[in-house]
Amino acid sequence: MMGAADMNFEHSADIVVVGFGCAGLAAAITAWRAGAETLILEKQAQDAHTPSTRMSGGMMMAATDVAGATGYLDRCAGGMVPRDISAAWARRAMTLIDWLHDIAPELDLRNVGGAEHPEFEGAETLGVYQPGGAKTRLDLNGKAGPFLWERLSANFHDKTGVPVLWNASADRLLRDETGRIIGVETCDGRRIEARKGVILTCGGYLHNAQMKQDYLRAWPVFFYGNPGNTGDGVRMAQEVGADLWHMNQMIGRAIGNFPMEDGSDLSVMLFLNPPGYVITDRNGKRFADESAQADLLHGFYYHLLSYDPATGETPRNPCYWFFDEKRRKAGMLTLPSVGAHAVGLYRWSEDNSAEIERGWIAAGATIAEAAAAAGVADPEGAEAEVAAYNAACRNGMPDPMGRPAETMLPLDEGPFYCVRLYPGGSNTTGGPRRNARAEVLDTRDKPIPGLFAAGELGQATGMLYPSDGCNLSEGFCFGQIAAVSALGLQEGAA
């Protein structure tokens, strides 16, 4: 530890924000509005910037009642997040849509849905908003995350003039002789002073293989969020004594993961709809109501965590999605405005033919042939399972998995196709433990002076994903809270 006078800082600001996504933008604009000199460090290059906000569906969770929203968020957290943190989120979520429109009125955020668990008390107090004048959930019309980020970041730069240091990958936090965080050192040795606080908004560890294997409950597991989120914030916070929380949690669903020519891999959110789909385990057996996955909900992920102690295997990782020629012709298997496709990392073909040619989508004249090509251990078992499903569709029989009748469409037009699905999603949620003021806590539950965090780095979620737009809502809300706390203001003062 050294005194600030001995540090030889290259830059100095009141507030230093590490990471320029939704939480970083919220923290920076809140600090700037309060009159604080603010600086953002971003590890990626400006022309290759892929924040998870930009790769998202652009949806936003907001609240209409603090008490109801607090209760609902607390129920979804499953005891993993203190109630006062849920309450702090709910209070900021009350004003979130107005706050966003104040930055960028052209967003035209519209209410397109509600909470993911409507059976929970307080669910009716949450709404989901989407930009670009959307009329229904998943009406992405090219105005999802890319549109949201482009308009927010453009307005942010135009209105604030807050500088961003691009290609500035934070490596470690700097402390003075009292243990207070007074700055950041980058990987190339630059030191940046933070006179009032450092706010970590640099994402989770979704692209850090070792951390994923150490902490998450599924392996292998893949993510389609920002490739730059490699656990830097977790490591830096640990080095200064931060406690960690819910490191085994993630925002999950079943996703695709495919090999690229350069040896890398591509993770993609896949879209099962329109109906005409069956998902089996590696033995060709169905195991859950697939419509939850088809509706892009998040609970289906938990079905993939099954472990068989008799064999030492995880029979649902991967699992296998079967569909027929009708679905192949209905449109691309992914959403054009979300994930890698949205930021130009890969362009999925409109009719899925390129992906069939690549071998990502296995094909066959029969279900068994497609299953064998995809690697199902019992292809004939998969064919029998699909035949039973088809019979239930035609005869109007109840589905043994409880699937709604309106989603039951037979797979009866060959050729047939199969895609491997893995546990995965948009982001991890574990990271440094924080309190309702977004202060990072040490292992004795005391705030580390000068250190704050927001967004998916130690996100304030637990067992269940509350609703579409939860990630962005949490980032925007706690980014604001972190800036207010770093400046020593009362919550609501900025």
RAZI-V826485 format. One line per field, one symbol per residue. ss: DSSP state (~ for helix, > for strand, _ for the rest). psi: psi as a letter, one per 20 degrees, with the letter a starting at -180 (. if undefined). Layout:
# RAZI-V826485
ss->???
psi->???
This chain:
# RAZI-V826485
ss->___~~~____>>>>>>>>___~~~~~~~~~~~~____>>>>____~~~___~~~~____>>>>__~~~~~~~~~~~~_____~~~~~~~~~~~~_~~~~~~~~_~~~__>>>>_>_______~~~>>>>>______________~~~~~~~~~~~~~~~~__>>>____>>>>>>_____>>>>>>____>>>>>>>>>>________~~~~~~~______>>________~~~~~~~~__>_>>____>>>>>>>>>>_____>>>>_>_______>>>_____>____~~~~_____~~~~____>____>_____>>>>>>~~~~~~___>____~~~___________~~~~~~___>>>__~~~~~~~~____~~~~~~~~~~~~~~~~~_________~~~________>>>>>>>>>>>>>__>>_>____>>>>____>>>>>>>_____________>__~~~~~~~~~~~~~~~~~________
psi->qqqhijhmphqprgpppopmbggggggghggghjjppqpppphrqhjkomqhghjrijqpprqipggghggghgghhkjipqhhghhgggghihjgghgghhgnhihlpqojaaqimiiqpihijqqpqqrkkqhqpjmhkjlcgggggggghghgghhhjpqporknophqqpqaiiiqpjaqprhjjppppohhqpoolkabkhkogggghhhqiqpqqqqjapiinkjghgggghhjjqqqqlijqroqaprqpqprhjiaqppppqohqrqlqppraijjpqiroihgghjkrihhhhhijppohhikrnijnrrppprahghgiirqirpijqbhhhjjhqoqqhjjhhhghijhoqqqhrgggggghijphnhhhgghghggggghghjkqqpijkpqhijnpqnjorrqqpppqqpabhqrirapqraijjppqaijkqpopjprqrbinlqlrdgqogrqjgghggggghggggggghjkrqpii.
